[in-house]
């Protein structure tokens, strides 16, 4: 044993789960933090978990090539992989078992190895490599190392200084009540209608917004959002643009089930979903995947509508992600925000500085149940 310690950070993901997938891994010297190796690959169509295991395998292989006698610390933001490789969670999925066996075979060659879960923000290097590989897979190509980043720009001023540009204001309106929201069931990509009360909520929101100059309405393609947006458009005259990036999470097999039913049938998966934003419900999307498409939709919105007021009619998860981004908050905030049906959040986005959240879950204009 050399006494040397290496750190392996790995990540993986897919656009669609399953979808175009890729992984990334980086090996560092634990004493100095020096990057010793990078690995990334576009792996065609696969699930998030397959890509995460492939990233782990690549990282372990790179570490073994550097120094097989080193002690290794593996750090990943996948709770599932960390818990399974640590032996605390069972491996039930058939696709995972051979990958876990391959990873354990590589791990057995080191004199000591430990696994540690880290927040996604602390796994940025491997996450960046994985996203580059996923982007290449989506284009039908392969990952190749990118050019070094230019020197970072000086930090933007924040605090009490007055803004120097007029912001783009987003009014984030959750759709009105649906039969599934009444029963507190997972409502994802299904085209669920509004209830009669949901229609009344949409009209009340429209009346409240009729006094606001709205330049454009951007709505999720799902029926409940489109119907809510139509109520506002009728009173304001604003044009509706449909943006698929703002649709709700695909909850896969959990769609239509209550929390208690999901806990009973998919208890381990539900625990992993709460612990790891990269974990997806069976057949569905992870929060990390939703975050990527919402971020893309937000960036396109800001580019198209600078210094305008935009009403975004969407769903719980995309609105929470927009607020999370504005607050520069960790992923855990997604589990700590509550948004009522037909509630309104207001966020100003400044081109020369940070975003400002001006209201959250405003419901003062809604009829009582």
Residue frames as qw, qx, qy, qz and C-alpha x, y, z in Angstrom:
[[0.000, 0.888, 0.460, 0.000, 0.00, 0.00, 0.00],
 [0.468, 0.448, 0.005, 0.762, 1.43, 3.35, -1.08],
 [0.233, -0.479, -0.447, 0.719, -0.30, 5.52, 1.50],
 [0.048, -0.016, -0.316, -0.947, -1.67, 7.62, -1.33],
 [0.289, 0.501, 0.704, -0.411, -5.35, 8.64, -1.30],
 [0.019, 0.117, 0.568, 0.815, -7.42, 9.30, -4.40],
 [0.389, 0.404, 0.470, -0.681, -10.86, 10.86, -4.76],
 [0.094, 0.211, 0.799, 0.555, -13.21, 9.65, -7.48],
 [0.358, 0.414, 0.339, -0.765, -16.21, 11.83, -8.33],
 [0.086, 0.107, 0.856, 0.498, -18.68, 10.43, -10.85],
 [0.445, 0.399, 0.336, -0.728, -22.06, 11.22, -12.35],
 [0.096, 0.101, 0.841, 0.523, -24.34, 10.12, -15.16],
 [0.393, 0.441, 0.425, -0.686, -27.73, 10.86, -16.60],
 [0.280, 0.289, 0.780, 0.480, -30.05, 10.69, -19.58],
 [0.258, 0.125, -0.077, -0.955, -32.33, 13.04, -21.45],
 [0.658, -0.057, -0.390, -0.642, -35.64, 11.25, -20.93],
 [0.286, -0.296, 0.821, -0.396, -34.83, 8.32, -18.62],
 [0.694, -0.147, 0.411, 0.573, -34.35, 6.34, -20.75],
 [0.406, 0.907, 0.076, -0.075, -32.94, 8.59, -23.42],
 [0.607, 0.618, -0.292, 0.405, -29.64, 9.87, -24.83],
 [0.739, -0.671, -0.016, 0.062, -27.26, 9.15, -21.97],
 [0.549, 0.586, -0.394, 0.447, -23.73, 9.82, -20.85],
 [0.738, -0.608, -0.190, 0.223, -21.46, 9.75, -17.84],
 [0.285, 0.793, -0.329, 0.426, -18.55, 11.70, -16.44],
 [0.832, -0.488, -0.142, 0.222, -15.88, 10.95, -13.85],
 [0.227, 0.830, -0.352, 0.368, -12.86, 12.72, -12.44],
 [0.853, -0.278, -0.289, 0.333, -9.97, 11.42, -10.31],
 [0.008, 0.892, -0.208, 0.401, -8.15, 13.77, -7.94],
 [0.523, 0.147, -0.634, 0.550, -5.27, 13.56, -5.52],
 [0.484, -0.729, -0.484, -0.027, -6.83, 13.79, -2.06],
 [0.566, -0.451, -0.171, 0.669, -3.87, 15.66, -0.59],
 [0.232, -0.214, 0.207, 0.926, -3.55, 18.39, -3.21],
 [0.457, 0.621, 0.387, -0.506, -6.88, 18.41, -5.07],
 [0.072, 0.470, -0.605, -0.639, -4.99, 18.08, -8.37],
 [0.843, 0.342, 0.129, -0.394, -7.08, 16.60, -11.19],
 [0.393, -0.404, 0.781, 0.268, -5.28, 13.47, -12.35],
 [0.100, 0.106, 0.876, 0.459, -7.76, 12.09, -14.89],
 [0.527, 0.272, 0.163, -0.789, -11.09, 12.82, -16.55],
 [0.122, 0.094, 0.940, 0.304, -13.38, 10.30, -18.22],
 [0.500, 0.385, 0.277, -0.725, -16.65, 10.78, -20.07],
 [0.093, 0.012, 0.883, 0.459, -18.61, 8.89, -22.70],
 [0.607, 0.137, -0.051, -0.781, -21.86, 9.13, -24.60],
 [0.241, -0.098, 0.964, -0.064, -23.53, 5.73, -24.21],
 [0.219, -0.227, -0.759, -0.569, -26.54, 5.98, -26.51],
 [0.574, -0.453, -0.204, -0.651, -29.96, 5.31, -24.99],
 [0.493, -0.093, -0.775, 0.383, -29.98, 4.35, -21.31],
 [0.444, -0.799, -0.388, -0.119, -31.49, 5.26, -17.93],
 [0.143, -0.878, 0.295, -0.349, -30.10, 7.63, -15.34],
 [0.761, -0.527, 0.369, -0.083, -29.07, 4.79, -13.04],
 [0.911, 0.227, 0.167, 0.302, -27.26, 2.87, -15.76],
 [0.411, 0.773, -0.114, 0.469, -25.35, 6.03, -16.68],
 [0.399, -0.811, 0.315, -0.288, -24.47, 6.69, -13.02],
 [0.893, -0.283, 0.335, 0.099, -23.06, 3.19, -12.61],
 [0.779, 0.479, 0.086, 0.394, -21.12, 3.56, -15.87],
 [0.081, 0.884, -0.220, 0.405, -19.63, 6.77, -14.48],
 [0.670, -0.630, 0.371, -0.127, -18.60, 5.01, -11.29],
 [0.937, 0.057, 0.257, 0.228, -17.00, 2.16, -13.25],
 [0.566, 0.697, -0.034, 0.438, -15.07, 4.61, -15.44],
 [0.197, -0.872, 0.289, -0.343, -13.86, 6.53, -12.39],
 [0.814, -0.444, 0.374, -0.010, -12.69, 3.39, -10.60],
 [0.879, 0.305, 0.176, 0.321, -10.92, 2.16, -13.73],
 [0.327, 0.825, -0.144, 0.438, -9.14, 5.52, -14.10],
 [0.464, -0.774, 0.357, -0.242, -8.10, 5.46, -10.44],
 [0.928, -0.171, 0.310, 0.119, -6.74, 1.92, -10.81],
 [0.733, 0.548, 0.039, 0.402, -4.67, 2.99, -13.80],
 [0.028, 0.871, -0.256, 0.418, -3.16, 5.82, -11.73],
 [0.012, 0.445, -0.778, 0.444, -2.39, 3.87, -8.54],
 [0.719, -0.237, -0.579, -0.303, -4.05, 0.51, -7.73],
 [0.557, -0.158, -0.648, 0.495, -2.46, 0.60, -4.25],
 [0.065, -0.256, 0.177, -0.948, -4.15, 3.86, -3.25],
 [0.071, 0.452, 0.778, -0.431, -7.03, 4.20, -0.82],
 [0.015, -0.301, -0.519, -0.800, -10.06, 5.58, -2.66],
 [0.195, 0.435, 0.548, -0.687, -12.93, 7.82, -1.61],
 [0.087, 0.374, 0.711, 0.589, -15.84, 7.74, -4.07],
 [0.128, 0.413, 0.373, -0.821, -18.09, 10.79, -3.96],
 [0.003, -0.304, -0.732, -0.610, -21.36, 10.86, -5.92],
 [0.335, 0.008, 0.222, -0.916, -24.64, 12.77, -5.78],
 [0.674, -0.089, -0.571, -0.460, -26.57, 9.55, -6.52],
 [0.541, -0.396, 0.540, -0.508, -27.95, 8.31, -3.22],
 [0.958, 0.114, 0.020, -0.262, -29.00, 5.08, -4.92],
 [0.756, 0.452, -0.419, 0.219, -25.52, 4.13, -6.15],
 [0.022, 0.573, -0.605, 0.553, -23.80, 5.18, -2.92],
 [0.681, -0.285, 0.436, -0.514, -26.20, 3.19, -0.74],
 [0.969, 0.190, -0.050, -0.150, -26.11, 0.12, -2.99],
 [0.640, 0.510, -0.476, 0.323, -22.32, 0.08, -3.28],
 [0.148, -0.518, 0.601, -0.591, -22.05, 0.57, 0.50],
 [0.309, -0.071, -0.948, 0.043, -24.23, -2.52, 0.96],
 [0.187, 0.165, 0.576, -0.778, -27.06, -0.73, 2.76],
 [0.649, 0.367, 0.094, -0.660, -29.63, -0.98, -0.07],
 [0.695, 0.109, 0.700, 0.121, -30.52, -4.04, -2.09],
 [0.134, 0.367, -0.535, -0.749, -30.03, -4.07, -5.84],
 [0.610, 0.313, 0.648, -0.333, -33.34, -5.16, -7.32],
 [0.592, 0.697, -0.059, -0.401, -33.22, -3.95, -10.92],
 [0.925, 0.118, 0.288, 0.219, -31.82, -6.47, -13.38],
 [0.539, 0.761, -0.049, 0.356, -29.93, -3.81, -15.36],
 [0.216, -0.877, 0.336, -0.266, -28.12, -2.65, -12.23],
 [0.892, -0.380, 0.246, 0.013, -26.83, -6.01, -10.99],
 [0.863, 0.231, 0.082, 0.442, -24.10, -6.66, -13.61],
 [0.245, 0.791, -0.119, 0.548, -22.96, -3.03, -13.43],
 [0.541, -0.752, 0.255, -0.278, -22.75, -3.17, -9.63],
 [0.950, -0.170, 0.185, 0.185, -20.81, -6.43, -9.90],
 [0.673, 0.520, -0.012, 0.526, -18.35, -4.85, -12.32],
 [0.074, -0.841, 0.194, -0.500, -17.91, -1.84, -10.02],
 [0.765, -0.581, 0.243, -0.131, -17.34, -4.11, -7.01],
 [0.931, 0.128, 0.071, 0.333, -14.77, -6.08, -8.97],
 [0.412, 0.664, -0.136, 0.609, -12.81, -2.89, -9.64],
 [0.389, -0.786, 0.187, -0.443, -13.28, -1.70, -6.06],
 [0.934, -0.351, 0.059, 0.038, -11.92, -4.97, -4.67],
 [0.780, 0.358, -0.120, 0.500, -8.53, -4.20, -6.20],
 [0.042, 0.728, -0.256, 0.634, -7.96, -1.23, -3.88],
 [0.367, 0.017, -0.775, 0.514, -6.72, -1.73, -0.31],
 [0.011, 0.476, 0.621, -0.623, -9.50, 0.51, 1.01],
 [0.043, -0.310, -0.482, -0.818, -12.54, 2.17, -0.56],
 [0.063, 0.469, 0.650, -0.595, -15.38, 4.22, 0.90],
 [0.076, 0.521, 0.601, 0.601, -18.48, 5.81, -0.63],
 [0.084, -0.417, -0.403, 0.810, -19.88, 9.21, 0.26],
 [0.209, 0.750, 0.579, 0.243, -23.03, 10.99, -0.92],
 [0.233, -0.277, -0.046, 0.931, -22.54, 14.67, -1.76],
 [0.367, 0.717, 0.340, -0.485, -24.98, 17.36, -2.92],
 [0.687, 0.585, 0.339, 0.266, -25.19, 17.91, -6.65],
 [0.117, 0.984, -0.114, 0.079, -23.55, 21.33, -6.30],
 [0.448, -0.700, 0.545, 0.109, -20.45, 19.66, -4.85],
 [0.714, 0.037, 0.650, 0.259, -20.21, 17.27, -7.80],
 [0.377, 0.809, 0.021, -0.450, -20.02, 19.98, -10.44],
 [0.001, -0.573, 0.702, 0.422, -16.96, 18.68, -12.31],
 [0.235, 0.057, 0.960, 0.143, -18.36, 15.19, -12.95],
 [0.378, 0.645, 0.564, -0.352, -21.84, 16.64, -13.56],
 [0.258, 0.760, -0.231, -0.550, -20.44, 18.95, -16.24],
 [0.036, -0.340, 0.869, 0.358, -18.68, 16.06, -17.97],
 [0.308, 0.301, 0.898, -0.088, -21.84, 13.93, -17.84],
 [0.375, 0.740, 0.321, -0.458, -23.94, 16.72, -19.33],
 [0.170, 0.643, -0.525, -0.531, -21.45, 17.24, -22.14],
 [0.119, -0.103, 0.966, 0.205, -21.63, 13.50, -22.86],
 [0.348, 0.517, 0.731, -0.277, -25.45, 13.56, -22.78],
 [0.319, 0.757, -0.034, -0.569, -25.52, 16.51, -25.16],
 [0.086, 0.462, -0.765, -0.441, -23.23, 14.60, -27.53],
 [0.232, 0.158, 0.960, -0.006, -25.45, 11.51, -27.28],
 [0.377, 0.654, 0.471, -0.456, -28.52, 13.60, -28.10],
 [0.327, 0.730, -0.313, -0.512, -26.73, 14.80, -31.25],
 [0.964, 0.258, 0.030, -0.055, -25.85, 11.23, -32.16],
 [0.489, 0.687, -0.454, 0.288, -22.15, 11.83, -31.59],
 [0.800, -0.234, -0.404, 0.376, -19.46, 11.16, -28.99],
 [0.369, -0.919, -0.016, 0.142, -18.02, 13.25, -26.20],
 [0.696, 0.345, -0.147, 0.612, -14.72, 15.02, -26.72],
 [0.443, -0.475, -0.318, 0.690, -12.84, 17.26, -24.27],
 [0.168, 0.935, 0.281, 0.133, -13.86, 20.91, -24.48],
 [0.410, 0.547, -0.202, 0.701, -11.59, 23.91, -24.64],
 [0.362, -0.272, -0.570, 0.685, -10.63, 25.40, -21.26],
 [0.068, -0.877, -0.475, 0.012, -13.06, 27.94, -19.87],
 [0.285, 0.645, -0.089, 0.704, -12.06, 31.61, -20.16],
 [0.215, 0.012, -0.573, 0.791, -11.19, 33.52, -17.03],
 [0.113, -0.666, -0.731, 0.101, -14.33, 34.13, -14.97],
 [0.029, 0.690, 0.168, 0.704, -15.97, 37.55, -15.13],
 [0.046, 0.179, -0.559, 0.808, -15.89, 39.68, -12.01],
 [0.066, -0.451, -0.863, 0.219, -18.80, 38.99, -9.65],
 [0.090, -0.636, -0.407, -0.649, -21.96, 41.05, -10.07],
 [0.065, -0.212, 0.446, -0.867, -22.84, 43.60, -7.45],
 [0.431, -0.485, -0.739, -0.182, -25.64, 42.60, -5.10],
 [0.283, -0.324, -0.548, 0.717, -27.16, 43.81, -1.88],
 [0.077, 0.748, 0.447, -0.484, -28.71, 47.27, -1.58],
 [0.129, -0.300, 0.407, 0.853, -27.28, 48.73, -4.78],
 [0.596, 0.501, 0.225, -0.586, -30.03, 49.84, -7.20],
 [0.728, 0.239, 0.582, 0.270, -30.43, 47.78, -10.39],
 [0.067, -0.504, 0.333, 0.794, -29.02, 49.31, -13.54],
 [0.174, -0.028, -0.743, -0.645, -31.41, 47.64, -15.98],
 [0.683, -0.051, 0.104, -0.721, -35.15, 47.11, -16.18],
 [0.358, -0.177, 0.914, -0.067, -35.89, 43.45, -15.35],
 [0.491, -0.098, -0.699, -0.511, -37.86, 40.83, -17.13],
 [0.458, -0.184, 0.562, -0.664, -40.70, 40.09, -14.74],
 [0.394, -0.069, -0.874, -0.275, -42.13, 36.56, -14.63],
 [0.615, -0.197, 0.304, -0.701, -45.52, 35.98, -13.03],
 [0.215, 0.151, -0.963, -0.066, -45.51, 32.26, -12.22],
 [0.659, -0.089, 0.149, -0.731, -49.10, 31.00, -12.05],
 [0.178, -0.038, 0.983, -0.036, -49.91, 27.44, -11.06],
 [0.338, -0.226, -0.676, -0.615, -52.93, 25.99, -12.86],
 [0.584, -0.325, 0.149, -0.728, -56.30, 25.70, -11.12],
 [0.562, -0.217, 0.725, -0.333, -57.60, 22.78, -9.10],
 [0.545, 0.201, -0.702, -0.411, -57.95, 19.33, -10.75],
 [0.890, -0.298, -0.173, -0.298, -59.51, 16.08, -9.53],
 [0.829, 0.061, -0.405, 0.381, -56.04, 14.72, -8.73],
 [0.181, 0.406, -0.380, 0.811, -54.96, 17.80, -6.77],
 [0.628, -0.470, 0.013, -0.620, -58.12, 17.50, -4.65],
 [0.964, -0.239, -0.086, -0.074, -57.14, 13.94, -3.71],
 [0.270, -0.806, 0.521, 0.080, -53.42, 14.81, -3.42],
 [0.913, 0.121, 0.357, 0.155, -52.38, 12.34, -6.10],
 [0.401, -0.365, 0.473, 0.695, -49.30, 12.48, -8.32],
 [0.540, 0.766, 0.316, -0.146, -50.32, 14.48, -11.39],
 [0.485, -0.365, 0.451, 0.654, -47.67, 14.52, -14.07],
 [0.002, -0.227, 0.541, 0.810, -47.99, 14.56, -17.85],
 [0.144, 0.470, 0.867, 0.080, -51.59, 13.32, -18.05],
 [0.074, -0.297, -0.269, -0.913, -54.07, 15.73, -19.63],
 [0.180, -0.456, -0.781, 0.388, -56.18, 16.32, -16.54],
 [0.034, -0.691, -0.372, -0.619, -59.09, 18.81, -16.75],
 [0.052, -0.234, 0.423, -0.874, -59.85, 21.51, -14.21],
 [0.071, -0.486, -0.834, 0.252, -62.64, 20.94, -11.73],
 [0.018, -0.840, -0.424, -0.337, -65.51, 23.46, -11.62],
 [0.452, -0.852, -0.046, 0.259, -63.73, 25.06, -8.68],
 [0.612, -0.206, 0.346, 0.681, -60.50, 25.04, -10.67],
 [0.272, 0.583, 0.465, 0.608, -62.26, 26.98, -13.44],
 [0.263, -0.928, -0.247, -0.096, -63.46, 29.48, -10.82],
 [0.615, -0.591, 0.140, 0.503, -59.88, 29.79, -9.55],
 [0.523, 0.157, 0.426, 0.721, -58.61, 30.43, -13.08],
 [0.061, 0.785, 0.406, 0.464, -61.20, 33.16, -13.58],
 [0.452, -0.873, -0.114, 0.143, -60.31, 34.74, -10.23],
 [0.624, -0.336, 0.275, 0.649, -56.62, 34.75, -11.17],
 [0.368, 0.453, 0.471, 0.661, -57.53, 36.27, -14.52],
 [0.147, -0.913, -0.315, -0.214, -59.53, 39.04, -12.83],
 [0.568, -0.726, 0.064, 0.383, -56.60, 39.77, -10.53],
 [0.566, -0.171, 0.421, 0.688, -54.14, 39.89, -13.45],
 [0.353, 0.732, 0.495, 0.309, -56.41, 41.97, -15.67],
 [0.118, -0.989, -0.026, 0.087, -55.00, 45.12, -14.07],
 [0.546, -0.534, 0.461, 0.450, -51.44, 44.09, -14.92],
 [0.529, 0.708, -0.309, -0.351, -49.86, 44.83, -18.29],
 [0.759, -0.176, 0.609, 0.145, -48.89, 41.35, -19.46],
 [0.209, 0.609, -0.509, -0.571, -46.87, 41.29, -22.65],
 [0.605, 0.214, -0.698, -0.318, -47.17, 37.57, -23.34],
 [0.806, -0.308, 0.366, -0.349, -48.43, 34.36, -21.75],
 [0.385, 0.416, -0.820, -0.080, -46.18, 31.29, -21.87],
 [0.789, -0.227, 0.280, -0.498, -47.95, 28.08, -20.89],
 [0.356, -0.209, 0.910, 0.031, -47.24, 24.40, -20.41],
 [0.354, 0.062, -0.679, -0.640, -48.83, 22.27, -23.14],
 [0.107, -0.237, -0.947, 0.188, -50.90, 20.29, -20.62],
 [0.163, -0.612, -0.614, -0.470, -54.65, 20.90, -20.62],
 [0.431, -0.736, -0.450, 0.264, -54.94, 22.18, -17.05],
 [0.365, -0.427, 0.066, 0.825, -52.33, 24.87, -17.73],
 [0.113, 0.209, 0.553, 0.799, -53.72, 25.77, -21.15],
 [0.231, -0.698, -0.632, -0.247, -57.25, 26.20, -19.75],
 [0.414, -0.710, -0.265, 0.505, -55.95, 28.39, -16.92],
 [0.314, -0.219, 0.288, 0.878, -53.93, 30.46, -19.40],
 [0.037, 0.449, 0.650, 0.612, -56.97, 30.84, -21.67],
 [0.271, -0.803, -0.519, 0.111, -58.97, 32.40, -18.81],
 [0.356, -0.626, 0.016, 0.693, -56.26, 35.02, -18.32],
 [0.262, 0.022, 0.542, 0.798, -55.87, 35.63, -22.07],
 [0.002, 0.663, 0.690, 0.290, -59.60, 36.27, -22.38],
 [0.253, -0.896, -0.304, 0.201, -59.44, 39.19, -19.93],
 [0.389, -0.670, 0.223, 0.592, -56.00, 40.57, -20.75],
 [0.620, 0.760, -0.038, -0.190, -55.83, 40.04, -24.50],
 [0.193, -0.676, 0.685, 0.193, -52.31, 38.64, -24.17],
 [0.762, 0.361, -0.467, -0.267, -51.23, 36.01, -26.69],
 [0.831, -0.383, 0.394, -0.091, -50.53, 32.46, -25.45],
 [0.475, 0.579, -0.659, -0.071, -47.29, 30.73, -26.46],
 [0.960, -0.254, 0.001, -0.119, -46.90, 27.05, -25.58],
 [0.150, 0.705, -0.671, 0.172, -43.56, 25.98, -24.05],
 [0.896, -0.092, -0.428, -0.076, -43.05, 22.20, -23.52],
 [0.456, 0.295, -0.595, 0.592, -40.15, 22.93, -21.17],
 [0.257, -0.284, 0.411, -0.827, -42.60, 24.19, -18.55],
 [0.770, -0.229, -0.439, -0.403, -44.72, 21.01, -18.38],
 [0.686, -0.576, 0.327, -0.300, -44.95, 19.02, -15.15],
 [0.183, -0.457, 0.870, 0.007, -42.65, 16.15, -14.16],
 [0.757, 0.067, -0.548, -0.351, -43.33, 12.76, -15.70],
 [0.511, -0.466, 0.585, -0.423, -44.05, 10.67, -12.61],
 [0.273, 0.245, -0.913, -0.176, -44.09, 7.42, -14.58],
 [0.439, -0.269, -0.854, -0.081, -45.79, 4.56, -12.74],
 [0.145, -0.302, -0.611, 0.717, -46.65, 6.86, -9.84],
 [0.204, -0.112, -0.272, -0.934, -49.02, 8.92, -11.97],
 [0.594, -0.347, -0.404, -0.603, -52.50, 9.01, -10.43],
 [0.687, -0.286, -0.627, 0.231, -51.44, 7.32, -7.19],
 [0.402, -0.891, 0.000, -0.214, -51.63, 8.89, -3.75],
 [0.067, 0.710, -0.633, 0.300, -48.52, 9.35, -1.64],
 [0.664, -0.312, 0.594, -0.331, -49.64, 6.52, 0.65],
 [0.934, 0.304, 0.152, -0.112, -50.09, 4.17, -2.32],
 [0.558, 0.700, -0.399, 0.199, -46.65, 5.01, -3.69],
 [0.231, -0.626, 0.649, -0.365, -45.10, 4.53, -0.25],
 [0.828, -0.116, 0.473, -0.279, -46.74, 1.11, 0.03],
 [0.906, 0.392, 0.162, 0.013, -45.81, -0.16, -3.46],
 [0.660, 0.563, -0.149, 0.474, -42.54, 1.66, -4.17],
 [0.549, -0.826, -0.065, 0.112, -41.18, 2.44, -0.70],
 [0.700, -0.298, 0.232, 0.605, -37.47, 2.09, -1.53],
 [0.405, 0.444, 0.384, 0.701, -37.82, 4.08, -4.72],
 [0.168, -0.906, -0.270, -0.280, -39.74, 6.83, -2.91],
 [0.624, -0.699, 0.051, 0.346, -36.98, 7.09, -0.29],
 [0.616, -0.031, 0.345, 0.708, -34.39, 7.36, -3.05],
 [0.198, 0.709, 0.416, 0.534, -36.49, 10.01, -4.84],
 [0.345, -0.928, -0.134, -0.045, -36.55, 12.16, -1.71],
 [0.673, -0.577, 0.205, 0.415, -32.82, 11.68, -1.13],
 [0.464, -0.196, 0.533, 0.680, -31.45, 12.11, -4.65],
 [0.398, 0.650, 0.060, -0.645, -32.60, 14.66, -7.28],
 [0.235, 0.428, -0.731, -0.476, -31.09, 12.39, -9.96],
 [0.190, 0.111, 0.972, -0.084, -33.36, 9.49, -8.99],
 [0.412, 0.001, -0.361, -0.837, -36.45, 9.12, -11.19],
 [0.719, 0.046, 0.484, -0.496, -39.77, 7.41, -10.42],
 [0.513, 0.026, 0.818, 0.260, -40.06, 4.14, -12.37],
 [0.391, 0.531, 0.640, 0.394, -40.61, 5.10, -15.98],
 [0.001, -0.959, -0.282, 0.028, -40.51, 8.82, -15.15],
 [0.401, 0.713, -0.168, 0.551, -38.24, 11.85, -14.85],
 [0.579, -0.337, -0.407, 0.621, -35.89, 12.92, -12.08],
 [0.107, -0.930, -0.192, 0.294, -35.94, 16.41, -10.62],
 [0.390, -0.493, 0.408, 0.662, -32.50, 16.93, -12.17],
 [0.318, 0.274, 0.709, 0.567, -33.89, 16.24, -15.65],
 [0.027, 0.854, 0.516, 0.070, -36.84, 18.55, -15.09],
 [0.311, -0.803, 0.018, 0.509, -34.47, 21.23, -13.80],
 [0.399, -0.192, 0.531, 0.723, -32.40, 21.07, -16.98],
 [0.184, 0.495, 0.667, 0.526, -35.36, 21.55, -19.32],
 [0.156, -0.901, -0.390, 0.112, -36.94, 24.26, -17.14],
 [0.391, -0.632, 0.173, 0.646, -33.61, 26.10, -17.05],
 [0.326, 0.090, 0.615, 0.712, -33.42, 25.92, -20.86],
 [0.025, 0.725, 0.624, 0.290, -36.99, 27.20, -21.18],
 [0.291, -0.860, -0.209, 0.364, -36.27, 30.03, -18.72],
 [0.397, -0.407, 0.346, 0.747, -33.14, 31.09, -20.60],
 [0.215, 0.334, 0.665, 0.633, -35.03, 31.12, -23.91],
 [0.114, -0.838, -0.534, -0.019, -37.86, 33.12, -22.32],
 [0.336, -0.774, -0.022, 0.536, -35.46, 35.76, -20.99],
 [0.363, -0.160, 0.512, 0.762, -33.72, 35.99, -24.36],
 [0.114, 0.486, 0.697, 0.515, -37.02, 36.45, -26.25],
 [0.235, -0.828, -0.430, -0.271, -38.74, 38.84, -23.85],
 [0.468, -0.025, -0.341, 0.815, -36.16, 41.20, -22.32],
 [0.023, 0.064, 0.254, -0.965, -37.64, 43.85, -20.00],
 [0.503, -0.251, -0.461, -0.687, -41.17, 42.52, -20.53],
 [0.513, -0.182, 0.610, -0.576, -43.75, 41.07, -18.14],
 [0.488, 0.129, -0.793, -0.340, -44.37, 37.41, -18.90],
 [0.747, -0.234, 0.346, -0.517, -47.07, 35.26, -17.33],
 [0.295, 0.275, -0.910, -0.095, -45.85, 31.65, -17.08],
 [0.802, -0.180, 0.135, -0.554, -48.71, 29.21, -16.47],
 [0.454, 0.362, -0.812, 0.054, -47.21, 25.97, -15.26],
 [0.837, -0.319, -0.431, -0.110, -47.12, 23.38, -12.48],
 [0.663, -0.744, 0.070, 0.035, -45.70, 22.81, -9.02],
 [0.828, -0.218, 0.203, 0.476, -42.27, 21.43, -9.96],
 [0.518, 0.488, 0.185, 0.677, -41.31, 23.87, -12.75],
 [0.159, -0.892, -0.062, -0.419, -42.41, 26.87, -10.66],
 [0.739, -0.651, 0.102, 0.139, -40.46, 25.61, -7.64],
 [0.787, 0.049, 0.199, 0.582, -37.38, 25.17, -9.84],
 [0.261, 0.731, 0.140, 0.615, -37.69, 28.73, -11.14],
 [0.435, -0.866, 0.037, -0.244, -37.92, 30.02, -7.55],
 [0.866, -0.363, 0.131, 0.320, -35.01, 27.80, -6.51],
 [0.651, 0.345, 0.151, 0.659, -32.85, 29.23, -9.28],
 [0.004, 0.840, 0.087, 0.536, -33.83, 32.80, -8.40],
 [0.606, -0.774, 0.115, -0.144, -32.93, 32.22, -4.75],
 [0.411, 0.585, -0.674, 0.185, -29.69, 30.39, -5.63],
 [0.670, -0.401, 0.449, -0.435, -30.91, 27.73, -3.20],
 [0.112, -0.275, 0.951, 0.089, -30.00, 24.01, -2.89],
 [0.400, -0.114, -0.777, -0.473, -32.16, 21.20, -4.23],
 [0.181, -0.290, -0.851, 0.399, -33.61, 20.55, -0.77],
 [0.218, 0.221, 0.193, -0.931, -35.74, 23.67, -1.12],
 [0.418, -0.032, -0.643, -0.640, -37.90, 21.80, -3.64],
 [0.455, -0.320, -0.830, 0.049, -39.26, 19.68, -0.78],
 [0.253, -0.390, -0.527, 0.712, -39.84, 22.70, 1.50],
 [0.183, 0.103, -0.144, -0.967, -41.91, 24.98, -0.71],
 [0.286, 0.459, 0.825, -0.166, -45.70, 24.74, -0.87],
 [0.133, 0.100, -0.348, -0.923, -47.67, 26.09, -3.83],
 [0.472, 0.382, 0.639, -0.473, -51.46, 26.13, -3.80],
 [0.405, 0.463, 0.676, 0.405, -53.49, 25.64, -6.95],
 [0.185, 0.839, 0.329, 0.393, -53.83, 28.92, -8.89],
 [0.476, -0.769, -0.033, 0.426, -51.23, 30.59, -6.65],
 [0.482, 0.835, -0.032, 0.261, -48.91, 33.25, -8.00],
 [0.667, -0.473, 0.084, 0.570, -45.17, 33.84, -7.55],
 [0.358, 0.932, 0.002, 0.054, -43.37, 36.89, -8.93],
 [0.736, -0.331, 0.226, 0.546, -39.69, 36.92, -9.89],
 [0.302, 0.931, -0.132, -0.158, -37.71, 39.75, -11.48],
 [0.869, 0.001, 0.226, 0.441, -34.69, 38.73, -13.57],
 [0.018, 0.940, -0.173, -0.294, -31.96, 41.35, -14.00],
 [0.821, 0.520, -0.127, 0.200, -29.44, 41.10, -16.83],
 [0.316, 0.674, -0.437, 0.504, -26.77, 42.77, -14.69],
 [0.183, -0.399, 0.674, -0.593, -27.31, 41.05, -11.37],
 [0.053, 0.083, 0.977, -0.187, -29.20, 38.47, -9.33],
 [0.322, -0.466, -0.645, -0.513, -32.88, 37.68, -9.59],
 [0.179, -0.128, 0.495, -0.841, -35.32, 39.02, -7.00],
 [0.225, -0.407, -0.879, -0.104, -38.27, 37.00, -5.67],
 [0.166, -0.251, 0.080, -0.950, -41.06, 39.51, -5.00],
 [0.704, -0.169, 0.237, -0.648, -43.89, 37.19, -3.97],
 [0.167, 0.173, -0.970, -0.035, -44.42, 33.50, -3.22],
 [0.154, -0.356, -0.921, 0.029, -47.64, 31.44, -3.19],
 [0.210, 0.106, 0.166, -0.958, -49.88, 34.52, -3.34],
 [0.080, -0.360, -0.904, -0.215, -53.54, 33.39, -3.12],
 [0.068, 0.311, 0.452, -0.833, -55.31, 36.48, -1.74],
 [0.383, 0.225, -0.275, -0.853, -57.45, 36.85, -4.88],
 [0.292, -0.030, -0.919, -0.264, -58.82, 33.28, -4.89],
 [0.664, -0.388, -0.174, -0.615, -62.33, 32.19, -3.82],
 [0.391, -0.385, 0.736, -0.396, -62.63, 30.25, -0.59],
 [0.218, 0.019, -0.957, -0.189, -63.18, 26.51, -0.77]]
